[in-house]
Amino acid sequence: MAQVDVIIPTFNRARRVLRAVSSVLSQTFTDFEIYVVDDGSTDDTQEVLKRFKERIHYLGRPFNAGVSAARNLGIKKSTSPLIAFLDSDDYWLPRKLAFQVDFFRNRPQALICQTEEIWIRNGRRVNPKKRHAKPSGDIFRPSLGLCLVSPSAVMLKRSLLQEVGLFDETLPACEDYDLWLRIASRHPVALIPEPLVVKEGGHPDQLSSRHKGMDRFRIKALLNLIERETLTMEQLQATVETLAEKSLIYGRGCLKRGRTREARFYLQLPKRIEERFKG
């Protein structure tokens, strides 16, 4: 059994997944297995990946089931105690795995960590805004507003997923926001300050480009958090406040676009949640 399993979901990104896999094979730390989950690609992804032959586990799906289902399949098929995710449009610098394995070796009680990133947008390097700054430790409250954990930067212990559950396959987007909040409500998320991931954005096949109105998925994740997780009173209050804020913004946006029924649902949602807790 390898120390680390690397799970790479991909869909119609033959050229990019080639780069992603190559960046894993170029790591200075070498005790890993790679699981590439081809989520129903219709391009030449399968053909491109044949060049790696015995160096990867290729898991092909006959249809596109979404990134959550793809990652979950990789998790279920893999066996190592440590899991790292890599989105197929991102890639790693050579010491990424080495830094994170050393982190867990030196901190045996830790369950999850992530690294800093280099952001590329439309082919140019950009600096993240202040609100995107990654915290370390208890990140629950700052993570409610927006996702502050990147799948490609994460390494975690398999036991953590056995505790909190896998990615929510009912969410077509913001599935990572949902999982990180479940984790952060229970455990600290450590940050390794070195930028060891190159994260590319701005291309049309990103989930954020394909799914407009992303806040409706964040609202669903917050509802799930309230209904399914055991939160402290402080965490619950912060979650309800964030839910109200996002619901009002999204509801007003629906109203402007003439989606009256949808607007009514989201504009009334904060009051319904408040009444539930008062009762």
C-alpha positions as CSV (number, residue, x, y, z in Angstrom):
1,M,0.0,0.0,0.0
2,A,1.3,3.4,-1.0
3,Q,1.3,6.3,1.6
4,V,-0.7,8.6,-0.6
5,D,-3.5,8.1,-3.1
6,V,-3.9,10.9,-5.7
7,I,-7.4,11.3,-7.1
8,I,-7.8,13.2,-10.4
9,P,-11.4,13.6,-11.7
10,T,-11.6,14.7,-15.4
11,F,-14.2,15.3,-18.1
12,N,-13.2,16.2,-21.6
13,R,-9.9,17.7,-20.7
14,A,-7.5,15.5,-22.5
15,R,-4.6,18.0,-22.8
16,R,-5.0,19.4,-19.3
17,V,-5.3,16.0,-17.6
18,L,-2.1,15.0,-19.4
19,R,-0.3,17.9,-17.7
20,A,-1.9,17.2,-14.3
21,V,-0.8,13.6,-14.3
22,S,2.7,14.5,-15.4
23,S,3.0,17.0,-12.5
24,V,2.2,14.1,-10.1
25,L,4.7,11.8,-11.7
26,S,7.3,14.6,-11.3
27,Q,7.0,14.8,-7.6
28,T,10.1,14.4,-5.4
29,F,8.0,12.2,-3.1
30,T,7.2,9.0,-4.9
31,D,5.3,6.6,-2.6
32,F,1.9,7.3,-4.2
33,E,-0.8,5.8,-6.4
34,I,-2.7,7.8,-9.0
35,Y,-6.4,7.3,-9.7
36,V,-7.7,9.1,-12.7
37,V,-11.5,9.1,-12.9
38,D,-12.7,9.7,-16.4
39,D,-16.2,11.0,-15.9
40,G,-17.7,10.0,-19.2
41,S,-15.4,12.0,-21.5
42,T,-16.3,12.1,-25.2
43,D,-12.9,13.5,-26.3
44,D,-9.6,11.5,-26.6
45,T,-9.0,11.5,-22.8
46,Q,-8.8,7.7,-22.6
47,E,-6.4,7.5,-25.6
48,V,-4.2,10.2,-24.2
49,L,-3.9,8.5,-20.8
50,K,-2.8,5.2,-22.3
51,R,0.7,6.6,-22.5
52,F,0.9,6.3,-18.7
53,K,0.0,2.6,-18.9
54,E,1.0,0.9,-15.6
55,R,1.7,4.3,-13.8
56,I,-2.0,5.2,-13.2
57,H,-5.2,3.5,-12.3
58,Y,-7.7,4.5,-15.0
59,L,-11.3,4.5,-13.8
60,G,-13.6,5.1,-16.7
61,R,-17.3,5.9,-16.3
62,P,-19.8,5.4,-19.2
63,F,-21.6,8.7,-18.5
64,N,-20.9,12.1,-16.9
65,A,-22.1,11.9,-13.3
66,G,-20.4,15.0,-12.0
67,V,-17.2,15.8,-10.1
68,S,-18.5,14.7,-6.7
69,A,-19.4,11.2,-8.0
70,A,-16.0,11.0,-9.8
71,R,-14.0,12.0,-6.7
72,N,-16.1,9.6,-4.5
73,L,-15.4,6.7,-6.9
74,G,-11.7,7.4,-6.6
75,I,-11.9,7.5,-2.9
76,K,-13.8,4.2,-2.7
77,K,-11.4,2.5,-5.1
78,S,-8.2,3.7,-3.4
79,T,-6.7,2.3,-0.2
80,S,-4.0,4.6,1.2
81,P,-4.2,6.3,4.5
82,L,-3.6,9.8,3.0
83,I,-5.6,11.2,0.1
84,A,-4.8,14.1,-2.2
85,F,-7.0,15.6,-4.8
86,L,-6.0,17.3,-8.1
87,D,-8.4,18.9,-10.5
88,S,-7.5,18.1,-14.0
89,D,-7.1,21.8,-15.0
90,D,-4.5,22.4,-12.2
91,Y,-1.1,21.0,-11.6
92,W,1.5,20.6,-8.8
93,L,5.0,21.9,-8.3
94,P,7.5,19.1,-7.6
95,R,7.6,19.3,-3.8
96,K,3.9,19.5,-3.1
97,L,3.4,15.9,-1.8
98,A,6.7,15.9,0.1
99,F,5.7,19.1,2.1
100,Q,2.4,17.6,3.0
101,V,3.6,14.1,3.9
102,D,6.2,15.8,6.1
103,F,3.5,17.9,7.7
104,F,1.5,14.8,8.8
105,R,4.7,13.0,9.9
106,N,5.5,15.9,12.2
107,R,1.9,16.4,13.4
108,P,0.4,12.9,13.8
109,Q,-2.8,14.3,15.3
110,A,-3.6,16.5,12.3
111,L,-6.3,15.4,9.8
112,I,-6.2,17.8,6.9
113,C,-3.9,20.5,5.4
114,Q,-3.7,22.5,2.3
115,T,-0.9,24.5,0.6
116,E,-0.9,28.0,-0.9
117,E,-1.4,28.4,-4.6
118,I,-0.3,30.3,-7.7
119,W,-3.3,31.7,-9.6
120,I,-3.4,31.9,-13.4
121,R,-6.3,33.6,-15.0
122,N,-6.6,33.6,-18.8
123,G,-2.9,32.8,-19.1
124,R,-1.7,35.5,-16.8
125,R,-0.6,35.3,-13.1
126,V,-2.9,37.2,-10.8
127,N,-2.8,37.9,-7.0
128,P,-5.7,36.7,-5.0
129,K,-7.8,39.5,-3.3
130,K,-7.7,39.9,0.5
131,R,-11.0,38.0,0.9
132,H,-9.4,35.0,-0.7
133,A,-6.6,34.8,1.8
134,K,-6.4,31.3,3.3
135,P,-6.7,31.1,7.0
136,S,-5.2,28.3,9.1
137,G,-6.6,26.4,12.1
138,D,-10.2,27.1,12.9
139,I,-11.4,28.3,9.5
140,F,-15.1,27.6,9.9
141,R,-16.5,31.1,10.2
142,P,-14.4,32.8,7.4
143,S,-15.2,29.8,5.2
144,L,-19.0,30.4,5.4
145,G,-18.8,33.5,3.1
146,L,-16.8,31.8,0.3
147,C,-14.8,28.6,-0.3
148,L,-11.3,29.1,1.2
149,V,-10.0,25.6,0.6
150,S,-8.9,24.3,-2.8
151,P,-9.3,20.6,-3.7
152,S,-6.0,20.6,-5.6
153,A,-4.2,22.0,-2.5
154,V,-5.6,19.5,0.0
155,M,-4.2,16.4,1.6
156,L,-6.3,14.6,4.3
157,K,-6.5,11.4,6.2
158,R,-8.9,8.8,4.9
159,S,-10.2,8.4,8.5
160,L,-11.5,12.0,8.3
161,L,-13.8,11.2,5.3
162,Q,-15.0,8.1,7.1
163,E,-16.0,10.4,9.9
164,V,-17.7,13.3,8.0
165,G,-18.7,11.6,4.8
166,L,-17.8,12.0,1.1
167,F,-18.6,14.7,-1.4
168,D,-22.4,15.4,-1.8
169,E,-23.3,14.0,-5.2
170,T,-26.6,16.0,-5.2
171,L,-24.7,19.2,-5.6
172,P,-23.6,20.0,-9.2
173,A,-21.3,22.7,-7.9
174,C,-20.0,24.0,-4.6
175,E,-19.6,20.4,-3.5
176,D,-16.1,21.2,-2.1
177,Y,-17.5,24.2,-0.1
178,D,-20.0,21.8,1.4
179,L,-17.4,19.2,2.4
180,W,-14.9,21.7,3.8
181,L,-17.5,23.3,6.0
182,R,-18.5,19.9,7.4
183,I,-14.8,19.3,8.2
184,A,-14.1,22.8,9.5
185,S,-17.1,22.6,11.9
186,R,-15.3,19.7,13.7
187,H,-11.5,20.1,13.0
188,P,-8.8,22.6,12.3
189,V,-7.6,22.9,8.7
190,A,-3.9,23.7,8.6
191,L,-2.2,25.8,5.9
192,I,1.3,25.2,4.5
193,P,2.3,28.7,3.4
194,E,4.4,27.5,0.4
195,P,2.6,28.0,-3.0
196,L,2.8,24.4,-4.4
197,V,-0.2,24.3,-6.7
198,V,-0.8,26.1,-9.9
199,K,-4.5,26.8,-10.2
200,E,-5.8,27.9,-13.6
201,G,-9.1,29.7,-14.2
202,G,-10.9,31.6,-16.8
203,H,-11.7,28.8,-19.2
204,P,-15.3,28.0,-20.3
205,D,-15.4,24.4,-19.0
206,Q,-15.0,25.3,-15.3
207,L,-17.9,24.5,-13.1
208,S,-18.3,28.2,-12.1
209,S,-18.7,29.0,-15.8
210,R,-21.2,26.3,-16.5
211,H,-23.4,26.9,-13.4
212,K,-24.7,30.4,-13.1
213,G,-26.0,31.6,-9.8
214,M,-23.5,29.6,-7.7
215,D,-25.0,30.9,-4.4
216,R,-28.0,28.7,-4.7
217,F,-25.7,25.7,-4.3
218,R,-24.0,27.4,-1.3
219,I,-27.4,28.0,0.2
220,K,-28.2,24.3,-0.2
221,A,-24.9,23.4,1.5
222,L,-25.7,25.8,4.4
223,L,-29.1,24.3,4.8
224,N,-27.6,20.8,4.9
225,L,-25.1,22.0,7.5
226,I,-27.9,23.4,9.7
227,E,-30.1,20.3,9.4
228,R,-27.5,17.5,9.5
229,E,-24.5,18.6,11.5
230,T,-24.0,19.1,15.2
231,L,-22.9,22.7,15.4
232,T,-21.9,24.8,18.4
233,M,-24.3,27.7,19.2
234,E,-21.7,30.1,17.8
235,Q,-21.3,28.1,14.6
236,L,-25.1,27.7,14.2
237,Q,-25.6,31.5,14.6
238,A,-22.9,32.3,12.1
239,T,-24.3,29.8,9.6
240,V,-27.9,31.1,9.9
241,E,-26.6,34.7,9.4
242,T,-24.7,33.7,6.3
243,L,-27.7,31.8,5.0
244,A,-29.9,34.8,5.4
245,E,-27.4,37.1,3.7
246,K,-26.9,34.8,0.7
247,S,-30.6,34.0,0.4
248,L,-31.5,37.7,0.3
249,I,-28.9,38.5,-2.3
250,Y,-29.8,35.5,-4.5
251,G,-33.6,36.2,-4.0
252,R,-33.3,39.8,-5.1
253,G,-31.3,38.7,-8.1
254,C,-34.1,36.3,-9.1
255,L,-36.6,39.1,-8.7
256,K,-34.6,41.3,-11.1
257,R,-34.6,38.6,-13.7
258,G,-38.4,38.0,-13.4
259,R,-38.1,34.6,-11.6
260,T,-40.8,35.5,-9.1
261,R,-41.6,32.1,-7.6
262,E,-37.9,31.3,-7.1
263,A,-37.3,34.8,-5.6
264,R,-40.2,34.3,-3.2
265,F,-38.7,31.1,-1.9
266,Y,-35.3,32.5,-1.2
267,L,-36.5,35.8,0.2
268,Q,-38.7,34.0,2.6
269,L,-36.1,31.3,3.5
270,P,-34.3,33.3,6.3
271,K,-37.6,33.9,8.1
272,R,-38.6,30.2,7.9
273,I,-35.2,29.2,9.4
274,E,-35.5,31.8,12.1
275,E,-39.0,30.6,13.1
276,R,-37.8,27.0,13.1
277,F,-35.2,27.8,15.8
278,K,-37.5,30.0,17.8
279,G,-40.0,27.1,17.9
